[in-house]
Amino acid sequence: MEWETVIGLEIHAQLATRSKIFSGAPTAFGAAPNTQACEIDLALPGVLPVLNAEAVRMAVTFGAAIGAAVARRSVFARKNYFYPDLPKGYQISQYEQPIVGRGQVEIALDGGGTKTVGVTRAHLEEDAGKSLHEDFHGMTGIDLNRAGTPLLEIVSEPDMRSPAEAVAYARKIHQLVRYLGICDGNMQEGSFRCDANVSVRRRGSDRLGTRTELKNINSFRFLERAIQYEVERQVDLIENGGAVVQETRLYDPARDETRSMRSKEEANDYRYFPDPDLLPVVLDEDDIAAIVATMPELPDAKRERFERAYQLSAYDAGLLTATRETADYFEAVAQGCGDAKLAANWVMGDLAAALNRDGREIADSPVDAMGLTGLLQRLRDGTLSGKLAKDVFAAMWAGEGSADAIIEARGLRQVSDVGAIEAIVDQVIAANPDQAGQLRAGKDKVMGFLVGQVMKASQGKANPAQVNEILRRKLLDS
């Protein structure tokens, strides 16, 4: 406990535009190498960049969501460095005048409570291409499909003090950009990538230690493990008389270690200067107001509304608002069936289990919100028992049709006729005189056995509430 960890994150969110930030080339993932790079992306002589207005709109939306100051005037700059996958020899980015200034987000802590993490800035820039090292027999291939893809780089303050806090912050930003619809958040495809700046200092010191940058981490699990390893490495190094070197390091998940990649560059190494081919981005109050008016309800506000409007616990509301798609699905079902708690139990229970089992996202669920609403309506009006509802859900998942169609086709309609249920109850009592006597003697635990026998005899179709009522009337109230 002698050491304190200091962490800041730089998150690169690929903006969900159909074309690149300075050209009309497409941004779809998975195309054959170098088939989505046009003359501008390739930096051919005489070409000029043209700013994608949709990228600007998305950046402004993010700024408004974190309560940041949105710049009325922002400027693109050239960040100069040489790398094979950077055809121009510079990256167009923003430096001194970014489009989004200081803001903040609130994260939930593992032990309860919350913490506010500052956001220093968020700026627009273009992505570079990709170097491919496999299958080239000692050579490197260059794929420029990603060159010019719009990125929003979100830079935090060094406010996080543990790997868990860093992951909570990264997850919160991930949730936010997905809610806003500005990034699909697909970490496997590189749409959401994290760089972690990590340092340690003696507890109580107000001086920051020498930091290292952990580059291009593409999963929350790896982010936590990489930071943990790097903290332990730095502490061991200092305690053994060494010194931390400012550098960029890569995390190797196979070995669960970080290793040196290159010395860390400073801003002056990049020789930033305003890009002469791009005018400043100028926004007035009406421009910003029009963009803010299109924003969806944000996750924290939606969670609070779900707690209040649907009488949900904070835990349930948090799960149901984890993604915008889940929240929309739940709300449609809750309003359609008229029972928010029942809808929440099914969305978080049977539906979530089926999605996890099949590795599906809720947007791809074979049972859509309307379908689940129809099933829960039959559960509420007594047509189905809880057990039968699960059977019908499984059939719906398998593509056998709507709840009503499956109920009719399989003859699954719940028996609610009192006379028919009484006849079955009488048969069960006659077949189980010992258990019936025990219930009359006050052994309530036997009730479950007798109810189970009635349900078995009715093939699960008897109304459970009526079964309990009739058994009690015949054995306890007589």
N, C-alpha and C positions, 0 to 999 in steps of 0.2 A: 504493500500500500504506500510505499515511499514515492512511487512514480505516478504522475498523472499523464494520461493520454490526451492528445489534442488532434482532432480530426476535422478536416474540411473536405467536401466532395465537389467535384466538377462533373456534372451529368450532361451527356450529349443525347438529346432527344431528337430523333429524326422526325421532321414534320410531315404530316400525312397529306402532302400536296400530290397532285397527279403528275406534275412536271417539276423540273429542277428549279433551283432558286434563281439562276441567271440564264436559263435556256428553256426551250420547249421540249427537251428530251424527257422521256418517261422515267418514273422512279420505281416501277414494279420490281418486286424481289424475284430472283430466280431465273432471270433471262440468261441466255448464253453470253459468255464473256465478250465485252466490247461491242455489244449490239445496242446498247442504250446510251451511247456517248456521241454527241453531235460535235460540230465544228467548234462551238464555244467551249464545250467540256474538254476537247482535245487541244485547245489553245492554238488553233491555227492562225496564221497571220491575218490581220485585218478584221477579226471578229470583235464584237462588242457585247458586253453583258447587259441584260435587261432584267430588272428586279421583278420577282414574282410577288404580286400584291397579296396573294393568299398567305404567303409566309409571314408577311407583315401583320396581317390580321390575326394569325395564330399567336404570334409573339405578344401582341397587345392583349389578347385574351388571357394568356398566362400571367402577364404582369398585373392585370386587374384581379385575377384570382388570388394572388398572394399579397394583395394590398400594396403593390409597388408603385413607384412613380414611373409613368410611361413618358418617355422623352418626346417632347414636341419636335425635336430635331435630333436625328442620329446620323452617324456617318460610317460608311464602310471604309476599311483600311486594307492594305496589302501586308500580309504576314509572310515575310520572305524566308524561305529555306529550301534546300534542295533535297528531293527524294524521288526515286523513280516513278512512284505513282502520283506525282504532282506535276502534271505536264507544264503548267505555266511557270513553275519555279517559285510561285507564291500562292498563298491561300487567301481568298477574299473573306475577311472577318470584320468584326467591329472591335475597337480598342478603347480609345479615350471617350467616345460618346456612344455607348450602347443604347439599344432601344428600350430596355427595361432596367430601372435602377433598383434601389434597395427595397426589399420586401421581407416577408417572414412567413413561416409555416409552423404549425403546432403539431408535435408528435406525441403519441402515447408511449409512456414508459412501461417496461416490463413489470416493475413493482407497483404500478398504479401511478396515477397523476399524469401530468403532461409537461412538456418542455417546449419553449419557443426557440426555433433555429432561424437565424438570420440568413437571408439570401442577399449576397453582395450585388449581383447583377445577373442579367440573362441577355445574351447577345446572339444575333443571327450570324451564321457563317455557312460556308459550303464545305461538304465533306471531300476528302481526298479519294483516290482510287484504292485498290487493294492489291497487295503483293501476294502472289501464290507460290508457295515453296514446294508443294508436293508434285510428284509425277513429271518433273522437268529435268531429271538426270543431272542434278548439280547446278541447274540454272533457276532463275526466278521468272515467273510469268506475271504480267501486269494486266489486271482487269479494271478498266476505267468506267464501268457501269455506275459505280457509286460517286464518281467525280462530279461535283456540282449538286449533289443531293442536299436539300436544305436541312440544317441543324439548328437547334436552339441550345446553346451551351448555358447551363444553369450553374452558377458558382455560389457555393455557400460560404458563410462565415466559418471560422474554425471553432464552432460552438459545441461540437460533439465530443464526448469524453469516454466513449466505449464503442466497441464494434457493434453492440446491440443498438445503440443510439444511431449509429451511422446507417444501419440497415433499416431502422424505423423511418429515418428521414428519406432514404432512397425509395422505400415503399410508398411513402406519402406522396412524393413527387410523381412516382409511377402512376399511382391512383389518380392524381390530379390531372396529368396530361391525357390519360385515357378518358376520364370524365369529360374533359373539354373537347375531346375528339380531335386533338391536334397531333397525337402520336399513338400508334397502335401498341406501343410498349413491348413489342416482341424482342426479347433479349437474345434469343437464339439466332435471330436474323440480323442482329446488330442495330435494331431500331432504338435501343435504350442501353447506353453504355456508361459506366462509372469510372472515373479516375479518383483515387483517394490520396489526399495529402496527409501524411501521418508523421507526427513527432511526439517525443516524450519530454517531460521536464520534472524537476523535483517538485513534489507536492507543496503548494504554498507559494511557488515562484510565479512572478507575473511576466517572466521572459519566455518567449517561445523557443523551443529547441530547434535544431536543424531538421528540416523536413525532407522526406522522400516522397516521390509520387509513384503510386501503384497504378499502372496504365491499363485501360481497356478491359475492365472486369465486367463480365456479362451474365452474372447470376448473383442473387442476393446471398446465397449460401457461400459462394466463393468470395464475395466481398467481406463477409464476416471473418472467414478463415484467413484471408490474405492480411487483413488489418491485425488480427490476433497474432499471426506469425511475425509480422513486421514490428509490432510493439515489443514482443519478446526478444527479437533480434537486436533492436536498438538498445533495450535495457541491458542485455547481456554484454553488448559491445562497450557501452559506457562503463559498466561496473567492472569490466576487465581492463580498463585503462585506455580503451580506444575512443574514437570520435566518429559520429555519424557524418557521412558525406552526403551533400545535397545531390541527388541523382534521381533518374527515372528507373524504376524497377518493374519487372514483369512477375506475375504470379503464376506458378506452375501447379495446377490442381492435382496432377498425378503424383507429384512429390510433396505437395502441400508446403511449398516454400516460395519465397520471393528471391529473385536474382537480378543482378545489375544489368541494365540495358544500355544506358548512356548517361553521361553527366547531364544534370538538369540545366536547361537553358533559362536564361533570364529574358525579360521583355526586350532589352536592347539588342540581344542576339538576333532578333527577328527583323530589326530595322523597319518597324511599322511606319507607314505614311498613308495619308488619305488616298483612296483609289481615284485616279483622275478620270476614269471611265464611268463612274457612278455618281449621280447627284446625291446630296443629302436627302434623307427621308424626312419629310415635313408633315406633321399631323396637327390638325386643329381640334378644338373641343368637340365639334360635331362629328368628326371622323371617329374619335375615341368613343363617344357616347353611342354611336351607331353600332360599333363593334361590341361594346359591353352589353347592349340590349339583346344581343343574340346568344349570350352565355347561358348555359344550362344551370340548373340548381347544383351547387357544389356539394361534395360528399359530406362535409361536416354539417351543413345546413339540412341536408336530406336526412342524415341520421337523427338529428334532434327532432325533426318533424315526424319521423317514423315513431320515435319514442312517445311523442305527444299525441299524435293523431291516431295511432294504432295500438296504443297502450303496450308497447313492446319494451322488454328490458334493454338496457344499454348494450348488453352483449349481443342479443338477437339483432337489434337495429344495426350494430356494427357489422355483423356478418352479412346482413341483407343489403347493406349499402357499400360493400367492399368493392363492387364493380357497378358501373352504371347499368349494365345489361341485367345483372341480378336484381337490382333495385326496381327497374322498370318491370321485370317479369313478376316479381312479388306483388308490386302495387296493382298490376292488372288483375292478378288472381284474387287478391284481397278484396278489391272493389267488386269483382265479378261474382264471387261466391258469398260475400257479405260477412265473412268471418276471418278477421286478420290473423288471429292466433292460429287457427286451423291452417290458413295459407302459409304462415311462417313455418309451422311444423313440417308441412309437406315439402316446401322449397328447401329447407335446411336439412330435411331428413331423407325421404325416399328419392326425391329428385337429385339432390346433391350426391347421394350414394351411387345412383345410376350413372351420373355424369363422371364421377371419379373412376368408377369401374371401367367405363368405356373410353376414358381419356378424352371426353368431349367438353367443349365450352357450352355455356348455357344458350348462347345464340344458335348453336347447332343441335339443340335438344330435339329428339323425335317427338316429344310431347311439348307442344308450345303452351303459352299462357292460357289461351282459349281452351285448349284440350284439358289442362289440369283444372281449370275453372269448372268445366262440365262434370268432371269426375267428383270434385268436392261438393258440387250442388246435389249430386245423387247421394253422397254420404250424409249431407245435412238433412235432406228430406226423408231419410230412412230407407231409401231404395237399396242402399248397400250398407253392410256392416264394415267395420274397420278391416277385417281380414279379407273380405270380398273386394274392398276397394284396392287393396294391395295387389290382388290377383288381376284386377282390371287394369291397374296401372302397368303391370308387367306386360300385359297384352297390348296396351297402347304403345308402350316402348318398342315392342316387336313389330309395330306397324299394322296391327289388326283393325284399326279404325278408331272411332270416337268411343267414349265411355258408354253412351246409350246404345250404340250399335253392338258393342261387345256384350253388354248386359243382356240384350235380346237374343243374340246369337247363341250365347252359352247358357241361357236360362238362369242367370245369376241374381235375379231380383230378390231382395231380402223378403222373407216371410214375416209379415206384421199382423197377420190375421190371428186374433186372440184365441179363437177356437182351435185352429190348427196347432198353435204353439202349446196350448193346454194339453192336447192329446199326446204330443211328444213328451211333455213334462211328466204326465201320468205314467207313460211307458218307462221313463227313466227312473222314477220313484219306485215303481214296481220291481224293476230289475236291480235296484240297489237299496234294499231295505235297511241294511246296516248303516250306510252313509246318511240315509234320510233320518234315521233315528238319532244319529250323532248330531245332525243339524238341529233337530227338535230339542236336543238336550243342551243346546247352546254352544256347540263347537262350530263357530262361524267359518273356520278354515275349510270345512267340507263343502261350503257353497261353491267354491271355485271348481271343485271336482264335478259337482252335479251340473253346473253351467256348462262345463266342457263336454260332458256326456250329451247334453241336449244339443249343443252346437254340432257335435259329431253326428248325431242322429239326423240332424236337419241339413247335413252337408254344408254347414257354415252359413245357412241362409236365414236362420231364425234371428229376429231382432234381439240383440243381447240385453238391452234395457228391459224389454218385455219378459224375457226369460227370467231375469233376476226378480222382477216384480211378481211373476206368477209363482215361482219357487217359494218366495217369502210368504206369499199369501197362503199357499197350500201347506207349508211346513212350519211356519213361525207364527202366523196370525190366527191360525185355526184353533 
